[in-house]
């Protein structure tokens, strides 16, 4: 199986179904080959949705892949703590995030809080420290990594 020949058709199929291709790779493990397709979309996904999508993609791969290499299809979501692309931050306003900054603010470069606003050049998020809520603003170019987080 040539992963590069199926990447664009898989991406296009997912887009037509309302999803984004988050990652696509072939993984060899203990003699088996896994085709791992990680999908994303705005909003949450449940197991029934992933199962349905797996069935659709399995049939579609039978149509577009003419290789005789056997593989195991593994379709999954990007997950509850997926990394967020800077250009898609506006879709995650009011969601709980984990942010790692390049340059610290007030001596801290890792925060968890609620994303409150996004512009082209900066974001504001709200954190809670010792029962006090505080807004923090940083430039988007100061973000090393940002992902969704689970609030405990």
Order of alpha helices (4+ residues) and beta strands (2+ residues): alpha-beta-beta-alpha-beta-beta-beta-beta-beta-beta
